[in-house]
């Protein structure tokens, strides 16, 4: 008294494409907001409106020592990480906006800029 085998249909998984829909030849722009202070460097990439975040990486995420967060090396590592993440999303062109703390803080960007 064995049970009859039920044939299972295999469904091909649809390829999940992240990022905005576009052709390979088209430029797909993002905006890299770079905040460079004396304590850390933030690279935050959004769409052109600034509403949708594509990725956000800081210098502190790249190094283990607190004193290294604002270093040019940490900023370079963060930029490479952002580049790899944007390739996965299909973003192939970037506008760059760089800023320092401003206000009561210093108006010049830190070493990570």
Secondary structure, 3 states (H helix, E strand, C coil): CCCCCCCCCCCCCCCCCCCCCCCCCCCCEEEEEEEECCCCEEEEEECCCCCCEEEEEEHHHCCCCHHHCCCHHHHHHHHHHHHHHHHHHCCCEEEEEEECCCCCCCCCCCCCC
